[in-house]
Amino acid sequence: MLQVVCASANPDKVAEIQQLLNGVVTLLPRPVDVPDVVEDADSLVGNARLKAAAIVAATGLPAVADDT
């Protein structure tokens, strides 16, 4: 099964994303050594992309992120 890293450190968001992706991918936790991303995009989608890109750069694995 494909492994995807969750960009969120919020346990409630992680649980919500896990529920949505259950059975489709294996959701891995955000590495603790990845610092918070500056969310300075001009939209929620832009901020989610920034977070996902940071996780991909740090882990080399696909990532999923949200910004709400």
VEXGU-257393 format. One line per field, with one value per residue (C-alpha): residue number from 1; residue in three letters; x, y, z. Coordinates in steps of 0.5 Angstrom, whole numbers, m for minus. Layout:
num	c(NUM,...) .
residuo	c(ala,...) .
X	c(X,...) .
Y	c(Y,...) .
Z	c(Z,...) .
//
This chain:
num	c(1,2,3,4,5,6,7,8,9,10,11,12,13,14,15,16,17,18,19,20,21,22,23,24,25,26,27,28,29,30,31,32,33,34,35,36,37,38,39,40,41,42,43,44,45,46,47,48,49,50,51,52,53,54,55,56,57,58,59,60,61,62,63,64,65,66,67,68) .
residuo	c(met,leu,gln,val,val,cys,ala,ser,ala,asn,pro,asp,lys,val,ala,glu,ile,gln,gln,leu,leu,asn,gly,val,val,thr,leu,leu,pro,arg,pro,val,asp,val,pro,asp,val,val,glu,asp,ala,asp,ser,leu,val,gly,asn,ala,arg,leu,lys,ala,ala,ala,ile,val,ala,ala,thr,gly,leu,pro,ala,val,ala,asp,asp,thr) .
X	c(0,2,5,4,6,1,4,m1,2,m5,m8,m15,m13,m9,m15,m20,m15,m13,m21,m22,m16,m17,m16,m13,m6,m2,m2,5,6,9,17,18,24,21,20,13,12,11,4,5,1,m5,m10,m12,m10,m3,m2,m3,1,7,6,6,12,16,14,16,23,24,22,22,15,8,5,m2,m4,m9,m10,m17) .
Y	c(0,7,11,18,23,27,35,36,36,37,30,32,34,27,23,26,25,18,17,20,16,9,3,8,9,8,15,16,22,28,27,31,34,38,45,49,52,59,60,66,64,68,62,56,52,55,54,47,46,50,45,39,41,42,35,32,35,33,26,24,21,24,28,30,37,42,49,50) .
Z	c(0,m2,4,5,10,14,14,20,27,30,33,31,24,23,26,21,15,17,17,10,7,11,6,1,3,10,13,17,22,21,23,29,27,21,23,22,16,15,12,8,1,m1,0,4,m2,m2,5,4,m2,2,8,3,m1,6,8,1,1,8,7,0,1,m2,3,5,8,10,12,15) .
//
